[in-house]
Amino acid sequence: MKTSKLILSILSLFMLCSTGLKAQVCERLDAKRADSTFVSFMVDDIDRIVYQKANAGDEGYSVAFVVPFVGDPTPLPLSEFVVLQYEPIGKAYQEIAREFDEHAPLVMLDCINNNNTISNEKPVDWTAQRPYGKVHFVVRNEPGYESTYEVVGQYTGKVYTDNAGFVFWEAPEDNHLGQDALTFFMPNEPVTIRVISKELTTYEGYHFVGKYTGFGVTSGNGLLSKTDAAPFSLELKANTSCHVSSTDAMAYSFVDIYTYEDGADGFKHYVEELAEDEEPDLSFRDQPAYGVNGTFFANDFILCDIHDYNNDKHENTRYYLICKKPCDYVCAQRDASAYMALMEATDKYTGAKHWFFLSNYGINTYRATVDFVSGTTIGEPCEAFVTYNGTVQYKYVLADGGDPQFIAKGKEAGTFLSANATGYDIKLDGFGTATIEGKEYPYTVESTVVTVTLADGTHVYTIDIVGGTYTEVVSSDWNGAASYSNDHLEGRYLEESATLRNTDLCRERLPEIYLRRRCQDAHHHQRAARRRRGRQPPRQSRVPVERRFAEDVARRRRHEDLRHLLRRQLREHHAGQPARGTRYRHRSPRRPLHRNDGRAIYQPRRFGQRQGRLCHAENHGHGLRRHLLLRALHVRQQRPDAQRRHRGRRHLRHHDCRHRV
C-alpha cells in the first residue's frame, strides 16, 4: 500500500515537472499530510523540485526539495507527506480575512456576502473572492494616525504586498464601484489583509498643543454680548488632529486635520493637493462637514474661524476667541454682518484684559490695545481709542443704553509741517483733536481745509496730505475806509441818494466776496491782454499765489489812501472860494432830474459806460479834480502817450466798478 502511494506521488511530481511549471500565476502545489494539513507553494514561485535519498544505502527517494526562485529550499519528507497535489485555478471562493484596530478601520468595498450572494452557509459579513478576481478595499485612518497594510496567503504564508505592484490604485472610472479604491487580483488561496496603525507625533513639544475654551462672535445689529461661560472648546493634538465641540446654536462636534504654518504663526485645515501622477491619500477621503483655521496670539490666545465645507461663504463662517486659561468675554459688534467687531477677554485669575479686533468679515484679525478716555471696559458706557498695527485706528463709543459705535479715523490724520518752514508743526489725530506745541485743540475738517480753534481765535489751514505740509489761510479783511463815494459823479453835492448808491464797501466785507471779484478781475485782464496780443494766451506768472494776493491787497490799500488824501485836499481847496455861477451844461443827453429851484441836472450812466459830465459854467474845478485823481492813481505807471492814458482811464473805470456790489 505504501509502495503504491509512493509510485503515485512520483508520477504526480513527474507530471508537475513536465507541465506544472508552465501553469498560470495563481496555480499552486499542495503537499498534504496524513492529518489533512498541508504546505502550499505558488507554482509561479517554484524554480525546481529535487528528489534525494535520506541515506546512501536506501532504496528509492525519500525527500523532495522544493527550490524557490527566492529563498531557501523547503524539504518535504515523503514519509510525512503522503501526496503532492497540483491545484489548478478553479471557481471556488477563497476567503479574505481582515485584521485591523479602531484607529485604522479596513473597509471592504466589494466581495462581501451581503444577501448571501457568496454562500448561504457563511455570515453576511464574510468576505471572499474567486481566484484571479478583483478585490477592492480602503483603509480609513483616524485623524492623527497613519497605517500600513499587507496581504498574506493563508496556505503559503506568502506576503503578496512584498511585490510593489501587487496592490494598485484604481480610479472611479476604471471600476464598477465608481470610486477610488485599493485593488489586487485574488490569488488561488485564502488571504488575510492585515492593517497596522500608528499615532503621529508631528507637533510633539510645540507650544500651541493643548485644549482651548472660549466665546464666539455672534451676529446682530450693534449687538453687545457678554458671557462668563465657555460654550466652545477646541483641542489641538500633537498628531495633527483637532477636536471641536460647542454648546451654542451651532452645536459643533467633529474632528479635523490641521497643518501648522510656522511663518504665519497659525494653522489651517488640511487640504490635499496632489500631482497628476500621485495617488490620493484615502485617509482624508471622508472629511467632516466643517473645517477650522486659526491664528495664534500671545498669552495662549487663538482667534479661529469655522467654515462650512459644503457651503463655504462668509455669512456661514463663525469666529471664536479661545484661550488655554479661563476668561470672561465681551464682544461689541458694529452691525449684523459681523463686518467689524471688538472682543475683550478678562483673565479670571489675574484680571488682565486682552483685546482683539476683527474686520472684513473676520478675514483680518489683529491684537489690539484699548486706551479708555472714560470707563474701564467695552461692555459698559465708555469712550476709548482702539489701536492696532502701531497706530490708532478707531474711536469706540458706548453710550448708556445705546449700541456700540466705531468711529473711523479721518484721512487727514498725521503730522503736517509748515510749507514755508517757519511755522509750528500740527498733528491731527483724525478724530477732531489737533496737537500744536504740546497742547491739544479741537478742529474740524472739510476736504483739505482744517479749522483749528486756538487760544487766540480760529485759524484756517489748507493741508497737503501727500506732501505732509500745511499753509495757513490769511484773512482778506478790508482795512481801508469805512465807506467809499465817487466824488466826480453827477449829483455828488446835489442829491444824497447818489452818494448812497456809490457807498457800498465796508471793513466787514467777507473774504470770499473779495476773492470772487479778484477772480473776475483776473479774467477781465486776461481777455484784454489777448486782444492786445492778437489773442495769444497770457503768460503764467511765476509769482506764488500767496505773494500776488498780498501784493494786490497792499496796492489796493495804497490807492484808497491816495483817494482819501485827494478828497481832503480838494475839500480844503474849495472851502476858501466863493460860490460861482448857477448855470449847468451837459455833454450827453440824459433824462433830467429836476431840482426844487427849477434847475435841471442829469443822471450819469451806469458804470462801464461813458459818463455824462457835470461842469460849472464859470468854474473849471471839476476838470482839475479829475486830472489830479487820474494822476494820483497811475503815477507809478508813467504812461507817456495818449493811448496809455486812455488805457489808464479804462482801467480806472474797471477799478471803480470792481468795488461795487
Disulfide bonds with the S-S distance in Angstrom:
none
